[in-house]
């Protein structure tokens, strides 16, 4: 199969592209940097610039499935300007992909779009579990970002393209990301949760996230699916499990909410919001998790990051 990937040079994208290539697929990818057109061995790069509405439509040649991962990280201080970038980096690329497809409609072979989304679309709640059927009405910045992002993705249906949206949780990877950030204080015995520490953390091991994308491609998934472990944990449990994997003490109390809000402002929602997200629909679709439990997942990731 030939696929087109956006966001291919990110943490998830790199791992996913390598898996797809190892499985014998052909991969095209889009990049905003000319210097990265030949940066992924075995894959073919094409240039695009969503800000200037530019895309090399040759990227679609013979492509059957698009995997859309593009979007600026939310783990950077939320100034007014950067919030605009978080929003536009999800909306503009999605619109440009569709525009490019429409331009070559007569030669179109794309039948399937699998787009990243985020569990940030769900309302925060201290204990209530949410599913793909939970009502999503945007009230916060992140809820609006993800809702509008998904609305743009749904436009591909109008061109006869099946759409699958994967609402991704907290991705745990041995290569940086949130785990890399949490490991720094925890390695020094200074690991601590935030707020009450009881807020839900719906996480996923990167191997399972890649596995879900792979299954979605092969089985032609359509609709909305939560890409999270079937066993979410509290933030206290996450920090405790990480300390245990690193063989470090864990005795610091959670950092007070008011202090985080004072320092981070609106961005504090990233660590204070609580999401208990169900993976049952993904399991019913046939996916079998490799790392369903947090302690096993962290032991594996810590051992990989030390290599």
SEVEXNU-269603 format. One record per residue (C-alpha): residue number from 0; x, y, z. Coordinates in steps of 0.25 Angstrom, whole numbers. Example, Ala and Ser with C-alpha at 12.3 -4.5 7.8 and 13.67 -1.06 7.14 Angstrom:
2
<pos->0; u->49; v->-18; w->31>
<pos->1; u->55; v->-4; w->29>
This chain:
307
<pos->0; u->0; v->0; w->0>
<pos->1; u->4; v->14; w->-3>
<pos->2; u->2; v->24; w->8>
<pos->3; u->4; v->39; w->10>
<pos->4; u->8; v->44; w->24>
<pos->5; u->7; v->58; w->30>
<pos->6; u->15; v->61; w->43>
<pos->7; u->25; v->50; w->39>
<pos->8; u->37; v->56; w->46>
<pos->9; u->30; v->57; w->60>
<pos->10; u->32; v->47; w->71>
<pos->11; u->20; v->38; w->67>
<pos->12; u->22; v->41; w->52>
<pos->13; u->36; v->35; w->52>
<pos->14; u->32; v->23; w->59>
<pos->15; u->20; v->21; w->51>
<pos->16; u->27; v->23; w->37>
<pos->17; u->38; v->13; w->41>
<pos->18; u->27; v->2; w->45>
<pos->19; u->20; v->5; w->31>
<pos->20; u->33; v->3; w->23>
<pos->21; u->37; v->-9; w->31>
<pos->22; u->24; v->-15; w->27>
<pos->23; u->26; v->-13; w->12>
<pos->24; u->18; v->-1; w->10>
<pos->25; u->22; v->11; w->1>
<pos->26; u->22; v->24; w->9>
<pos->27; u->21; v->39; w->4>
<pos->28; u->22; v->50; w->14>
<pos->29; u->20; v->65; w->14>
<pos->30; u->30; v->74; w->21>
<pos->31; u->30; v->90; w->22>
<pos->32; u->46; v->89; w->21>
<pos->33; u->53; v->87; w->8>
<pos->34; u->65; v->81; w->16>
<pos->35; u->56; v->70; w->21>
<pos->36; u->51; v->65; w->7>
<pos->37; u->61; v->53; w->8>
<pos->38; u->62; v->52; w->23>
<pos->39; u->54; v->39; w->24>
<pos->40; u->62; v->27; w->18>
<pos->41; u->52; v->19; w->9>
<pos->42; u->41; v->29; w->9>
<pos->43; u->39; v->41; w->-1>
<pos->44; u->38; v->55; w->3>
<pos->45; u->29; v->66; w->-3>
<pos->46; u->29; v->81; w->1>
<pos->47; u->17; v->88; w->6>
<pos->48; u->14; v->102; w->13>
<pos->49; u->0; v->102; w->19>
<pos->50; u->3; v->117; w->23>
<pos->51; u->5; v->121; w->9>
<pos->52; u->-6; v->111; w->3>
<pos->53; u->5; v->103; w->-4>
<pos->54; u->5; v->88; w->-6>
<pos->55; u->13; v->79; w->-16>
<pos->56; u->1; v->71; w->-21>
<pos->57; u->10; v->60; w->-27>
<pos->58; u->10; v->55; w->-12>
<pos->59; u->-4; v->49; w->-15>
<pos->60; u->1; v->40; w->-27>
<pos->61; u->-4; v->26; w->-25>
<pos->62; u->-7; v->29; w->-10>
<pos->63; u->-18; v->21; w->-4>
<pos->64; u->-18; v->25; w->10>
<pos->65; u->-14; v->38; w->17>
<pos->66; u->-10; v->39; w->32>
<pos->67; u->-11; v->53; w->37>
<pos->68; u->-2; v->56; w->49>
<pos->69; u->2; v->70; w->47>
<pos->70; u->0; v->80; w->58>
<pos->71; u->9; v->89; w->67>
<pos->72; u->12; v->84; w->81>
<pos->73; u->3; v->89; w->92>
<pos->74; u->15; v->87; w->102>
<pos->75; u->20; v->101; w->100>
<pos->76; u->16; v->114; w->107>
<pos->77; u->2; v->119; w->103>
<pos->78; u->5; v->133; w->99>
<pos->79; u->-6; v->139; w->90>
<pos->80; u->2; v->137; w->78>
<pos->81; u->6; v->123; w->81>
<pos->82; u->-9; v->119; w->84>
<pos->83; u->-12; v->124; w->70>
<pos->84; u->-1; v->115; w->65>
<pos->85; u->-6; v->103; w->72>
<pos->86; u->-20; v->106; w->65>
<pos->87; u->-15; v->109; w->51>
<pos->88; u->-5; v->98; w->51>
<pos->89; u->-17; v->88; w->51>
<pos->90; u->-27; v->95; w->43>
<pos->91; u->-19; v->101; w->31>
<pos->92; u->-12; v->88; w->28>
<pos->93; u->-25; v->80; w->28>
<pos->94; u->-31; v->90; w->19>
<pos->95; u->-19; v->90; w->10>
<pos->96; u->-19; v->75; w->9>
<pos->97; u->-34; v->75; w->4>
<pos->98; u->-31; v->86; w->-5>
<pos->99; u->-20; v->79; w->-12>
<pos->100; u->-28; v->66; w->-13>
<pos->101; u->-39; v->74; w->-20>
<pos->102; u->-29; v->80; w->-30>
<pos->103; u->-26; v->66; w->-35>
<pos->104; u->-39; v->60; w->-33>
<pos->105; u->-40; v->53; w->-47>
<pos->106; u->-27; v->45; w->-43>
<pos->107; u->-31; v->43; w->-28>
<pos->108; u->-28; v->29; w->-22>
<pos->109; u->-29; v->33; w->-8>
<pos->110; u->-40; v->26; w->-1>
<pos->111; u->-37; v->27; w->14>
<pos->112; u->-32; v->38; w->23>
<pos->113; u->-27; v->35; w->37>
<pos->114; u->-26; v->47; w->45>
<pos->115; u->-20; v->50; w->59>
<pos->116; u->-29; v->57; w->69>
<pos->117; u->-28; v->58; w->84>
<pos->118; u->-35; v->54; w->97>
<pos->119; u->-35; v->69; w->100>
<pos->120; u->-48; v->70; w->93>
<pos->121; u->-55; v->64; w->105>
<pos->122; u->-59; v->72; w->117>
<pos->123; u->-51; v->71; w->129>
<pos->124; u->-57; v->63; w->141>
<pos->125; u->-51; v->58; w->154>
<pos->126; u->-57; v->43; w->152>
<pos->127; u->-67; v->42; w->141>
<pos->128; u->-63; v->33; w->129>
<pos->129; u->-64; v->38; w->115>
<pos->130; u->-66; v->30; w->102>
<pos->131; u->-67; v->34; w->87>
<pos->132; u->-82; v->37; w->89>
<pos->133; u->-79; v->47; w->100>
<pos->134; u->-85; v->61; w->97>
<pos->135; u->-74; v->70; w->93>
<pos->136; u->-78; v->85; w->94>
<pos->137; u->-65; v->94; w->93>
<pos->138; u->-64; v->103; w->106>
<pos->139; u->-48; v->103; w->107>
<pos->140; u->-37; v->107; w->98>
<pos->141; u->-33; v->92; w->95>
<pos->142; u->-47; v->87; w->94>
<pos->143; u->-50; v->98; w->83>
<pos->144; u->-36; v->94; w->76>
<pos->145; u->-40; v->80; w->75>
<pos->146; u->-55; v->82; w->72>
<pos->147; u->-51; v->91; w->60>
<pos->148; u->-40; v->82; w->56>
<pos->149; u->-49; v->70; w->55>
<pos->150; u->-60; v->78; w->47>
<pos->151; u->-49; v->81; w->37>
<pos->152; u->-45; v->66; w->36>
<pos->153; u->-60; v->63; w->34>
<pos->154; u->-60; v->71; w->21>
<pos->155; u->-53; v->59; w->14>
<pos->156; u->-65; v->51; w->15>
<pos->157; u->-71; v->60; w->4>
<pos->158; u->-61; v->56; w->-6>
<pos->159; u->-65; v->41; w->-3>
<pos->160; u->-53; v->38; w->6>
<pos->161; u->-55; v->30; w->18>
<pos->162; u->-51; v->37; w->31>
<pos->163; u->-45; v->31; w->44>
<pos->164; u->-42; v->41; w->55>
<pos->165; u->-33; v->35; w->66>
<pos->166; u->-34; v->43; w->79>
<pos->167; u->-20; v->41; w->85>
<pos->168; u->-17; v->42; w->100>
<pos->169; u->-4; v->45; w->107>
<pos->170; u->7; v->38; w->99>
<pos->171; u->18; v->31; w->106>
<pos->172; u->31; v->30; w->98>
<pos->173; u->45; v->26; w->101>
<pos->174; u->49; v->38; w->92>
<pos->175; u->46; v->51; w->100>
<pos->176; u->32; v->56; w->100>
<pos->177; u->24; v->56; w->113>
<pos->178; u->32; v->44; w->119>
<pos->179; u->45; v->51; w->117>
<pos->180; u->40; v->64; w->124>
<pos->181; u->35; v->56; w->136>
<pos->182; u->47; v->47; w->137>
<pos->183; u->56; v->59; w->140>
<pos->184; u->51; v->63; w->154>
<pos->185; u->47; v->48; w->157>
<pos->186; u->61; v->43; w->155>
<pos->187; u->65; v->53; w->166>
<pos->188; u->55; v->48; w->175>
<pos->189; u->47; v->61; w->173>
<pos->190; u->35; v->55; w->165>
<pos->191; u->21; v->61; w->169>
<pos->192; u->7; v->62; w->164>
<pos->193; u->-1; v->74; w->161>
<pos->194; u->-13; v->80; w->168>
<pos->195; u->-20; v->69; w->176>
<pos->196; u->-12; v->58; w->168>
<pos->197; u->-25; v->50; w->166>
<pos->198; u->-29; v->55; w->152>
<pos->199; u->-30; v->44; w->142>
<pos->200; u->-18; v->42; w->132>
<pos->201; u->-22; v->34; w->120>
<pos->202; u->-9; v->30; w->114>
<pos->203; u->-4; v->21; w->103>
<pos->204; u->10; v->14; w->100>
<pos->205; u->15; v->19; w->87>
<pos->206; u->16; v->4; w->82>
<pos->207; u->1; v->3; w->84>
<pos->208; u->-2; v->16; w->78>
<pos->209; u->6; v->12; w->65>
<pos->210; u->-1; v->-1; w->66>
<pos->211; u->-15; v->5; w->66>
<pos->212; u->-11; v->14; w->54>
<pos->213; u->-6; v->1; w->47>
<pos->214; u->-19; v->-6; w->50>
<pos->215; u->-27; v->6; w->45>
<pos->216; u->-20; v->6; w->32>
<pos->217; u->-21; v->-9; w->30>
<pos->218; u->-36; v->-11; w->34>
<pos->219; u->-41; v->2; w->28>
<pos->220; u->-46; v->8; w->41>
<pos->221; u->-57; v->19; w->40>
<pos->222; u->-62; v->28; w->51>
<pos->223; u->-57; v->32; w->64>
<pos->224; u->-48; v->24; w->73>
<pos->225; u->-40; v->27; w->86>
<pos->226; u->-26; v->24; w->85>
<pos->227; u->-23; v->21; w->100>
<pos->228; u->-19; v->10; w->109>
<pos->229; u->-31; v->2; w->115>
<pos->230; u->-26; v->6; w->129>
<pos->231; u->-25; v->21; w->132>
<pos->232; u->-18; v->24; w->145>
<pos->233; u->-18; v->36; w->154>
<pos->234; u->-7; v->46; w->153>
<pos->235; u->-2; v->41; w->167>
<pos->236; u->-2; v->27; w->161>
<pos->237; u->6; v->31; w->149>
<pos->238; u->17; v->38; w->157>
<pos->239; u->18; v->27; w->167>
<pos->240; u->19; v->17; w->155>
<pos->241; u->30; v->25; w->149>
<pos->242; u->38; v->26; w->162>
<pos->243; u->37; v->11; w->164>
<pos->244; u->42; v->9; w->150>
<pos->245; u->54; v->18; w->152>
<pos->246; u->56; v->12; w->166>
<pos->247; u->54; v->26; w->172>
<pos->248; u->47; v->31; w->185>
<pos->249; u->33; v->37; w->183>
<pos->250; u->29; v->45; w->195>
<pos->251; u->27; v->60; w->191>
<pos->252; u->12; v->65; w->192>
<pos->253; u->5; v->70; w->179>
<pos->254; u->8; v->84; w->175>
<pos->255; u->-4; v->93; w->178>
<pos->256; u->-13; v->97; w->167>
<pos->257; u->-13; v->112; w->170>
<pos->258; u->2; v->112; w->168>
<pos->259; u->1; v->105; w->155>
<pos->260; u->-10; v->115; w->150>
<pos->261; u->-2; v->127; w->155>
<pos->262; u->11; v->122; w->147>
<pos->263; u->5; v->116; w->135>
<pos->264; u->-9; v->123; w->134>
<pos->265; u->-18; v->116; w->124>
<pos->266; u->-7; v->106; w->120>
<pos->267; u->-9; v->99; w->134>
<pos->268; u->-21; v->92; w->129>
<pos->269; u->-11; v->82; w->122>
<pos->270; u->-7; v->77; w->136>
<pos->271; u->-20; v->80; w->144>
<pos->272; u->-31; v->75; w->135>
<pos->273; u->-36; v->61; w->138>
<pos->274; u->-39; v->51; w->127>
<pos->275; u->-44; v->37; w->129>
<pos->276; u->-45; v->32; w->115>
<pos->277; u->-51; v->18; w->111>
<pos->278; u->-43; v->10; w->101>
<pos->279; u->-55; v->-1; w->99>
<pos->280; u->-58; v->3; w->85>
<pos->281; u->-44; v->2; w->80>
<pos->282; u->-43; v->-12; w->87>
<pos->283; u->-57; v->-16; w->81>
<pos->284; u->-51; v->-12; w->67>
<pos->285; u->-40; v->-24; w->69>
<pos->286; u->-28; v->-16; w->75>
<pos->287; u->-20; v->-24; w->86>
<pos->288; u->-12; v->-15; w->94>
<pos->289; u->3; v->-19; w->97>
<pos->290; u->4; v->-10; w->109>
<pos->291; u->-10; v->-8; w->116>
<pos->292; u->-4; v->-6; w->130>
<pos->293; u->4; v->6; w->134>
<pos->294; u->15; v->-1; w->142>
<pos->295; u->19; v->-10; w->131>
<pos->296; u->18; v->1; w->120>
<pos->297; u->28; v->10; w->129>
<pos->298; u->37; v->-2; w->132>
<pos->299; u->38; v->-4; w->117>
<pos->300; u->40; v->11; w->113>
<pos->301; u->50; v->13; w->124>
<pos->302; u->59; v->1; w->119>
<pos->303; u->58; v->6; w->105>
<pos->304; u->62; v->20; w->108>
<pos->305; u->74; v->16; w->115>
<pos->306; u->79; v->8; w->103>
